[in-house]
């Protein structure tokens, strides 16, 4: 995996346009390591800056394109981008803690101008949602008893890693990138 050179990975652009661009064509996923496509730069994004409601996209970017609810975009330095991917690797992918994720922070990875992946973090419930998915879990009804036990053991190991790593996401967005992580008021109008 590659990241943008330090010369190209500047700190946030003042007055950067946060309007969502048109969705680019699908990304060829031939790689063996998440995000299964090379990338060369990244942006931190805030989105969904309102109270949770149904039908709102839970990824800043995915195969449908940009969320219509982007609030802020900041170009990341190469070390910051690598750090975000390292945090995903440390937790071995998506981590679903709750039944009601509503991410408001993301890191979007790009190959040139084409978004190829997004890491979406919910500080309200603690979920980490990835696009593309880290892996596809087998359907539980098709698992053998042994397969279920192995899956449960993997899940326990992942949650132990998550407990150590998730606080680093707070530091990443708040301290390293400079984005507020406070939840908006529940009665804030859209």
C-alpha positions, 0 to 999 in steps of 0.5 A: 500500500502506498500513501501520498508523499509528504509534499502532496499531503498537506494539512487542511485546506482553508475553505475546502469545498465539502460538497459531494462530487459525482460518484466515479466508476466502480473500483477494481479490487484485485489486491489481497490486503484491505482495501484490496486496491492501491491508494495514494492519499486520504482525507478525513471527513465529518458527516451526518452532523445531526441526530440519528435518523433512518435511511441516512448513509452510514459510510462517508463514501461507498459504492453508491458514491458520497454521502449527501451529508458531508460537513467537513473534509481535510486532506491528511498527511501521509503519516496520518493516512497510514496511521488510520489504515494501521488502526483498521489492521490492528482491529482486523477490520470492521467492528460492530459493537451496537445495533445502531451505528451512526458514524460521523467521522471517516477516513476516505482513501483515494487512488488519484481522485477516485475514492477506493475505501472508507473507514467510518467511525461512530463515537456514540456507539463505538462501531467501525464500519468499512467500505469495502468490508474487511471480509464477508462473514459466512451465513450463521445458518450454514456454519457447523457447530465447530465453525460457530465456535471458531467464529466466536473465538475470532470475535472475542479476539477482535473485541480484545484488540478493539478495546485497546485500539478504539481510544486511539481513534479519538486521539486520531480525529481530535488531536492529530487531525483537529476535528471535533468529536462531540456529538451534535445536540439531539434537537439540532435541525437538519 
